[in-house]
Structures are given as C-alpha cells and as structure tokens.
Amino acid sequence: MAKKNSAGTPATAALASLGIAFTPHSYEHQPGTAGYGREAAEALAVDGNQVFKTLLADADGMLVVAIVPVTGVLDLKALASAVGAKRAGMADPALAERKTGYVVGGISPIGQRTRLRTIIDASAGEFATVFVSGGRRGFDIELDPADLLSVTGGSLAAISRR
C-alpha cells in the first residue's frame, strides 16, 4: 500500500509522520446521510464488514474509542467488560467532537486531539486491510489492522454484534 496525499487531516499527518503505509479513499458525501460508515462502504464498493466506524462511549466515566464494522452494532456490555467497567453508554456527540478534534461522521481513530483508550472489534483481524474514517466526512483510510492497533495503542476484543 502506498502513502498518498499524506497531508490533509490529523489522521493522515500522524500516519505519514510514523511512516505507516495507508491508502486514502475519497468519496462524495451526501448531506443528510445518517449512516456514514454504510455510505462509505457503498461509495467505495467495499464489503461493509471491512469498513469500521469509530464510536465514543462512556465506560464508568472513562471515555473510550470503540471501532466496529459498519455492518454491526456496538455491544456496550462487551465494551464495558473489555475495559473493566461495570457499564458503558454512548458518549455525548459534542464531547466526542471536543475530545477528538473531529466532527461526528468524520471521527477518525487516528490523530485524535486527546489520546483515548481504544478497543477494536476482533473481526478486524480477518482482513488484510480495513477502512476507517480519515478525519472528515467523505474520506476513509485503508490500512493494515496491525498498523491500526499500533497507531491507536488499541487492543482487540469482540465488541460488536450483527
């Protein structure tokens, strides 16, 4: 995979500065779309299981990044268990934007303003590459799941359900 267009978002800048190979993918975002990840999968003609959405959750007062396939939903009980919390709920979108520096629908797990604990669904390991938001709506990054783990300092756990 080649590094292309390494400038543009904090995510691409972070990957370029670390020498991590990635492929950027732009597509035409349709305003009013609620399912940003599904929109990306369809626009890029990629299996939705290989495209991952970045969600922020509150686990016993700790903000956590959860990365799950767009074809599934975040299992909040499994996420809480993965981080040693009693319960988890979705974080307030305004807080998610403040902590990450990205807007909802374009939150990348890479290059966030505040480094947060990150859990990536174990299904990411099934693919040679995965797609995640590149830091703005209409822009995804394709990279090796091992590199995603490395750059986010994340860990794998079964946190999604279909």
Helices and strands as residue ranges (DSSP letters): H 10-18, E 23-26, H 36-44, G 48-50, E 52-59, E 62-69, E 73-74, H 76-82, E 88-90, H 93-100, E 117-121, G 122-126, E 130-136, E 139-143, H 145-152, E 155-157, E 160-161
